[in-house]
Amino acid sequence: MKHRDDKIARAAHIKARTEGTSNEISFSVLDAAKYAVDNKRQRFSFHEFVSNRAARRETPSDVSRETSEGSPSKASRIRRAQEGSRKQMREAKVARVLRKPSRHSAQHAAAKQKQLSTKRISLEEEIARRKARRRLGRIAALSAVAVITMVFVAIGVWIWHVDVTEQQGYEAMLMDSIELVSQVDDVILQIDDIVNDPFSDDSKKSKQSTLSEIPGCLDVLEQADVKAREASDGLNDPTVKDIANQTVISIAARHAMMQQASELLDASLQVDEAAQQCQDIWSVVLDADDVTHEASKLVEADDPAGSKEKTQQANRLFTDSLAQLKTFQAEHVEVDLSVATAYIEKRIEAAGYAIAADDALIDRNKEEALVQNDWYNEAETEAATLAMKLPSDMDKLFHDAYSEQYSSLIKAYTAKRAEAGASDAVIRDYLGAQGK
C-alpha cells in the first residue's frame, strides 16, 4: 500500500513538473487516488467524492487544524499538492485555450483555411484560366488577322491576275482590230488611185473589181470597229487606250471612205457608160463628116450625081446622130450637149444646100448651083465655128460634169483620208515602239 501511495505522490510531482503537457493527470484522478487511500481501498463513488471535497473546502476547522499542527499531515500535503496541481491545470487550461482553438473554432478555422486555400487555388486557377483565355484570344485574333490578310492578299492577287489577264485580252483584241484594218488597206489604195483619177485607163479597168470588194471591206471594218471599241472601253493603260481610240477613228474614217468611194466609183462608172454612149453617137457624126468630104471630092471630079448620093448618105447620118443625141441629152441633163446639137443641125443644113447644088449641076443650072453652093459654104463656116467650141474629146464633157457634181463628195473623201492617215501615223509609231 505504501508503495502505491508513493506512486501516486510521484505522479503528482510529475504532474507539477509537466504542467500544460499532454501527460497531465486530471484532478479527478488525483482525488480518486486520495479517496482510495483514506477509505482503505473501498469502492469509489464520484458523487461522494465531490460532496466530501466541497465540504472540506467550506470547513474552517480543517484550516485551523492544519495551521495549528507543527507539521502538515499527509492529507494536507496531498490537498496542497492537489491545489497546486489544480492551479497548474487551470493555468495550463487557460494556456491551452489561449494556445489552441476549440473544436468548433478549429473546424471553422480549418474550413476557413480550406475556403481560403480553395479561394486561393480558385483565384490562381481563374488567373491562369483568364491568362490562357487571353492567350488563346490573342492567338485566335492573330490567326484571324493572318487568315483575313491571306484572304485579302489572295483576293488581291486574284483580282490583279484577272485584271492583267483581262488587260492582255483587251490588248490582243486591239491587235486583232488593227490586223483587220490592215486587210482592207490594199482596197483603200486602189480607191485612192481611182478617186484621184477616175477616168484613166487603169482606173477604168479596176473600177468594177474594186467596187465589188467594198461590201466585204465594210464587213471587215465593222468587225474591227467592234473589237477596237470594246478594247478602248476595257483598257486601263492611257497609252494603249489612246491607240485603241485612234484605231476607232481610223476605222470610222476608212468606213466613211468606203461608203464615199462606193458612191464615187458607181458614179464614175455611170459617167464612163454615158460618155461611151455619147462617144458612140458622136462617132456617127464623124462618119457623116467623112462622107461629106467624099461628096466634096466627087464635086471636084465633076460627078454631081455621085456627090449627091454621098451627101444624102451624110445627111442621113447627121439626122440619126442628132435624134440620138437629143434623146441622150434628155437622159443626161448634167451634161450640156447644146453646142454638139447645134453643130449637127448646122451640118444637116449644110448637107441640104449641098444636095440642092448637086441637083442644079445635074440640071446644068450653074447659077442655082452657085447660089446653093454659097449657102452651103456659109453653113459649113458656121458649123466650123461651133466645132471650135466642142471639146477635142467628148468624154471631157462628162468628166467635167462629174467633177462638178461630186466635188463635195470628193473633198469629204479627201478629208477622211487625211484623218485616217493621221491616226495611222500614231498607230504605226506605237507598233514600231512595241517592235523595239
C-alpha positions in Angstrom: 0.0 0.0 0.0 2.8 2.3 0.9 4.4 1.6 -2.4 1.2 2.5 -4.1 1.0 5.8 -2.2 4.5 6.6 -3.3 3.5 6.1 -6.9 0.5 8.4 -6.5 2.7 11.0 -4.8 5.3 10.7 -7.5 2.6 11.0 -10.1 1.5 14.2 -8.5 5.1 15.6 -8.5 5.5 14.6 -12.2 2.3 16.4 -12.9 3.7 19.5 -11.3 6.8 19.3 -13.5 4.9 18.6 -16.6 2.4 21.4 -16.4 0.5 22.1 -19.6 1.6 18.9 -21.3 -0.4 16.1 -22.8 0.7 13.8 -19.9 -1.1 15.9 -17.3 -3.2 13.9 -14.8 -6.7 15.4 -14.1 -7.9 16.4 -10.6 -10.5 13.7 -10.8 -7.8 11.1 -11.0 -5.8 12.6 -8.0 -9.0 12.9 -5.9 -9.9 9.3 -6.7 -6.4 8.2 -5.6 -6.7 10.1 -2.3 -10.2 8.6 -1.7 -8.8 5.2 -2.2 -6.0 5.7 0.4 -8.3 7.2 3.0 -11.0 4.6 2.7 -8.8 1.6 2.7 -9.5 0.5 -0.9 -13.2 1.0 -0.5 -15.4 1.2 -3.6 -15.0 4.7 -5.3 -18.1 6.9 -5.6 -17.5 10.0 -7.7 -20.6 11.7 -6.2 -19.5 11.2 -2.6 -16.0 12.3 -3.6 -17.3 15.6 -4.9 -19.5 16.2 -1.9 -16.8 15.5 0.6 -14.3 17.7 -1.2 -16.8 20.5 -1.2 -17.5 20.1 2.5 -13.8 20.2 3.3 -13.3 23.4 1.4 -16.1 25.0 3.4 -15.0 23.8 6.9 -12.7 26.3 8.6 -11.6 23.6 11.2 -9.5 21.9 8.7 -7.6 25.1 8.1 -7.1 25.7 11.8 -6.2 22.2 12.4 -3.6 22.2 9.6 -2.2 25.5 10.8 -2.2 24.5 14.4 -0.2 21.4 14.0 3.5 21.7 13.8 3.8 19.7 10.6 1.2 19.1 7.9 -0.4 15.8 7.7 -0.2 13.6 4.7 -3.7 14.5 3.7 -2.8 18.2 4.0 0.2 17.6 1.8 -2.0 15.8 -0.7 -4.5 18.6 -0.6 -1.9 21.2 -1.1 -0.4 19.2 -3.9 -3.9 18.9 -5.4 -4.5 22.6 -5.1 -1.1 23.3 -6.7 -1.9 20.8 -9.4 -5.4 22.3 -9.8 -3.8 25.8 -10.2 -1.3 24.5 -12.6 -4.0 22.7 -14.6 -6.2 25.8 -14.6 -3.3 27.8 -15.9 -2.5 25.1 -18.3 -6.1 25.0 -19.4 -6.1 28.8 -19.9 -2.9 28.4 -21.8 -4.4 25.7 -24.0 -7.4 27.8 -24.5 -5.3 30.7 -25.5 -3.0 28.5 -27.5 -5.5 26.1 -29.1 -8.8 26.9 -30.6 -11.9 24.9 -29.7 -13.0 22.1 -31.8 -15.7 24.3 -33.3 -13.2 27.1 -33.8 -10.6 24.7 -35.2 -13.2 23.3 -37.6 -14.2 26.8 -38.5 -10.6 27.8 -38.9 -9.9 24.7 -40.9 -13.0 25.4 -43.1 -11.9 29.0 -43.4 -8.4 27.9 -44.2 -9.7 25.4 -46.7 -12.0 28.1 -48.1 -9.1 30.5 -48.3 -7.0 27.8 -49.8 -9.8 26.9 -52.2 -10.3 30.6 -53.0 -6.6 30.9 -53.4 -6.5 27.9 -55.7 -9.6 29.1 -57.5 -8.1 32.6 -57.9 -4.9 31.2 -59.2 -6.9 28.9 -61.5 -9.1 31.8 -62.6 -6.0 33.9 -63.2 -4.4 31.1 -65.2 -7.7 30.5 -67.0 -8.0 34.1 -67.9 -4.4 34.3 -69.0 -5.0 31.2 -71.1 -8.2 32.7 -72.4 -6.4 35.9 -73.2 -3.5 34.0 -74.8 -6.0 31.9 -76.8 -7.8 35.1 -77.7 -4.6 36.7 -78.9 -3.7 33.6 -80.8 -7.2 33.4 -82.3 -7.1 37.2 -83.1 -3.7 36.9 -84.7 -4.8 33.8 -86.6 -8.0 35.6 -87.7 -5.9 38.6 -88.8 -3.5 36.3 -90.6 -6.3 34.4 -92.3 -8.1 37.6 -93.3 -4.8 39.1 -94.5 -4.1 36.0 -96.5 -7.6 36.0 -97.9 -7.3 39.7 -98.9 -3.9 39.1 -100.4 -5.3 36.1 -102.3 -8.2 38.2 -103.4 -5.9 41.0 -104.4 -3.6 38.6 -106.3 -6.6 37.0 -107.9 -8.0 40.4 -108.9 -4.6 41.5 -110.1 -4.3 38.3 -112.1 -7.8 38.7 -113.5 -7.1 42.4 -114.4 -3.8 41.6 -116.0 -5.3 38.7 -118.0 -8.2 40.9 -118.9 -5.9 43.7 -120.0 -3.9 41.3 -122.1 -7.1 40.1 -123.6 -8.1 43.7 -124.5 -4.6 44.3 -126.0 -4.9 41.2 -128.0 -8.3 42.3 -129.1 -6.8 45.7 -130.2 -4.1 43.9 -132.2 -6.8 41.8 -133.9 -8.6 45.0 -134.8 -5.5 46.6 -136.2 -4.8 43.4 -138.2 -8.4 43.5 -139.6 -7.9 47.2 -140.6 -4.7 46.3 -142.4 -6.6 43.7 -144.5 -8.6 46.5 -146.3 -5.6 48.8 -147.0 -5.0 47.3 -150.4 -8.5 48.2 -151.4 -8.1 51.6 -149.9 -5.0 52.3 -152.0 -6.9 51.2 -155.1 -9.8 53.6 -154.2 -7.3 56.4 -153.7 -6.0 56.0 -157.2 -9.5 55.8 -158.7 -10.7 58.9 -156.8 -7.6 60.9 -157.8 -8.0 60.0 -161.5 -11.3 58.2 -162.1 -11.2 58.2 -165.9 -7.6 57.0 -166.5 -7.2 53.7 -168.4 -6.1 51.9 -165.3 -9.0 53.3 -163.3 -11.4 52.2 -165.9 -10.1 48.7 -165.7 -10.1 48.4 -161.9 -13.3 50.3 -161.0 -15.6 47.4 -161.3 -13.5 44.9 -159.3 -12.7 47.5 -156.7 -16.3 48.4 -156.3 -17.2 44.7 -155.8 -14.7 44.4 -152.9 -16.1 47.3 -150.9 -19.0 45.4 -149.2 -16.6 42.8 -147.9 -14.3 45.5 -146.7 -17.1 47.2 -144.9 -17.9 44.0 -143.1 -14.3 43.6 -142.0 -14.3 47.2 -140.8 -17.4 46.5 -138.8 -15.7 43.6 -137.0 -12.6 45.7 -136.4 -14.7 48.5 -135.0 -16.4 46.2 -132.5 -13.1 44.9 -131.3 -11.4 48.3 -131.1 -14.3 49.9 -129.2 -14.5 47.0 -126.7 -10.7 47.3 -126.2 -11.0 51.0 -125.8 -13.7 50.6 -123.1 -11.8 47.9 -121.2 -8.1 49.1 -121.4 -6.7 50.9 -118.3 -3.3 52.0 -119.7 -3.8 55.5 -121.1 -1.2 55.0 -123.9 -2.8 51.7 -125.1 -6.3 53.2 -124.6 -5.3 56.1 -126.9 -4.1 53.7 -129.5 -7.5 52.0 -129.3 -9.2 55.3 -129.7 -7.0 56.2 -132.7 -7.9 52.8 -134.2 -11.6 53.6 -133.8 -11.0 56.9 -135.5 -9.1 55.3 -138.3 -11.7 52.6 -138.8 -14.5 55.2 -138.8 -12.6 57.2 -141.4 -12.0 54.2 -143.5 -15.6 53.2 -143.2 -16.7 56.7 -144.4 -14.1 56.5 -147.2 -15.5 53.1 -148.3 -19.0 54.5 -148.4 -18.0 57.6 -150.2 -15.8 55.7 -152.6 -18.7 53.3 -153.3 -20.8 56.3 -154.4 -17.9 57.9 -156.4 -16.9 54.7 -158.1 -20.5 54.0 -159.0 -21.0 57.5 -160.4 -17.8 57.3 -162.3 -18.8 54.0 -163.8 -22.1 55.7 -164.9 -20.1 58.5 -166.3 -18.0 56.1 -168.2 -21.1 54.4 -169.6 -22.7 57.7 -170.5 -19.5 59.0 -172.1 -19.3 55.9 -174.1 -22.9 56.3 -175.4 -22.2 59.9 -176.3 -19.0 58.8 -178.0 -20.9 56.2 -180.0 -23.4 58.9 -181.1 -20.6 61.3 -181.9 -18.8 58.7 -183.9 -21.8 58.7 -186.2 -21.4 62.4 -186.6 -17.7 61.9 -187.5 -18.7 59.2 -190.0 -21.2 61.7 -191.6 -18.4 64.2 -191.8 -16.2 61.8 -193.6 -18.9 61.1 -196.1 -19.3 64.8 -196.7 -15.7 65.1 -197.6 -16.1 62.3 -200.1 -19.0 64.1 -201.6 -16.9 67.3 -202.0 -14.2 65.3 -203.8 -16.9 64.0 -206.3 -18.0 67.5 -206.9 -14.4 68.4 -207.8 -14.4 65.3 -210.1 -17.4 66.7 -211.9 -19.6 63.9 -210.6 -22.6 65.8 -209.2 -24.7 62.6 -209.1 -22.1 60.7 -207.0 -21.7 63.8 -204.8 -25.4 64.0 -204.3 -25.6 60.4 -203.2 -22.8 60.8 -200.7 -24.3 64.0 -199.4 -27.6 62.3 -198.9 -25.8 59.5 -197.0 -24.1 62.0 -194.8 -27.3 63.8 -194.2 -29.0 60.6 -193.0 -26.1 60.0 -190.6 -26.3 63.6 -189.3 -30.0 63.2 -188.8 -29.7 59.9 -187.0 -27.0 61.2 -184.7 -29.0 64.3 -183.9 -32.0 62.3 -182.9 -29.9 60.0 -180.6 -28.1 63.0 -179.2 -31.3 64.7 -178.2 -32.6 61.5 -176.6 -29.3 61.1 -174.7 -29.4 64.8 -173.6 -32.8 64.3 -172.1 -31.5 61.4 -170.1 -28.3 63.1 -169.0 -29.2 66.7 -168.2 -26.0 67.1 -166.2 -24.1 67.3 -169.4 -24.6 70.3 -171.8 -24.7 69.0 -175.3 -26.3 72.1 -176.9 -23.2 73.0 -178.9 -22.9 69.5 -180.2 -26.6 69.5 -181.1 -26.3 73.0 -182.9 -23.2 71.7 -184.7 -25.1 68.6 -186.1 -28.1 70.8 -187.0 -25.8 73.1 -188.9 -24.2 70.2 -190.7 -27.6 68.9 -191.7 -28.4 72.4 -193.0 -25.2 72.5 -195.0 -25.9 69.0 -196.4 -29.2 70.3 -197.7 -27.5 73.1 -199.5 -25.0 70.6 -200.9 -27.8 68.4 -202.3 -29.5 71.4 -203.9 -26.3 72.5 -205.5 -25.7 68.9 -206.9 -29.3 68.9 -208.3 -28.6 72.3 -210.0 -25.4 70.9 -211.5 -27.2 67.8 -212.7 -29.8 70.1 -214.3 -26.9 72.3 -215.7 -28.2 75.3 -213.8 -24.9 76.8 -212.8 -26.4 79.9 -211.4 -28.6 78.0 -209.0 -25.7 75.7 -208.3 -23.5 78.7 -207.3 -26.2 80.1 -205.0 -26.8 76.8 -203.3 -23.1 76.3 -203.0 -22.7 79.7 -201.4 -25.3 78.9 -198.8 -23.6 75.5 -198.2 -20.2 77.3 -197.6 -21.9 79.7 -195.2 -23.5 76.9 -193.2 -20.2 75.0 -193.1 -18.5 78.1 -191.8 -21.0 78.4 -189.1 -20.6 74.7 -188.3 -16.9 75.1 -188.1 -17.3 77.9 -185.7 -19.5 75.6 -183.5 -17.0 72.8 -183.8 -14.3 75.0 -182.3 -16.5 75.2 -179.2 -16.6 71.4 -178.9 -14.0 69.6 -176.8 -11.4 67.6 -178.5 -12.8 64.6 -176.7 -16.5 64.4 -176.0 -15.7 62.4 -172.8 -14.3 65.6 -171.3 -17.8 67.0 -171.1 -18.8 64.1 -168.9 -15.6 64.2 -166.8 -16.1 67.9 -166.1 -19.7 67.3 -165.2 -18.7 64.5 -162.9 -16.0 66.6 -161.1 -18.5 69.5 -160.7 -21.4 67.3 -159.4 -19.3 65.2 -157.0 -16.8 67.8 -155.9 -18.1 68.0 -152.3 -18.1 64.2 -152.0 -14.5 64.1 -153.4 -13.5 66.7 -150.8 -15.1 64.7 -148.0 -13.3 61.6 -149.1 -10.0 63.5 -149.1 -10.7 64.8 -145.6 -11.4 61.4 -144.3 -8.3 60.1 -146.0 -6.3 62.7 -144.2 -8.0 61.8 -140.9 -7.2 58.1 -141.3 -3.6 59.0 -142.2 -3.1 60.9 -139.0 -4.5 58.0 -136.9 -2.4 55.6 -138.9 0.7 57.5 -138.1 0.1 57.3 -134.3 -0.7 53.6 -134.6 2.5 53.0 -136.7 4.6 54.8 -134.1 3.1 52.6 -131.3 3.6 49.4 -133.2 7.1 50.4 -134.0 7.9 51.1 -130.4 6.3 47.8 -129.5 8.5 46.1 -132.0 11.6 47.5 -130.4 
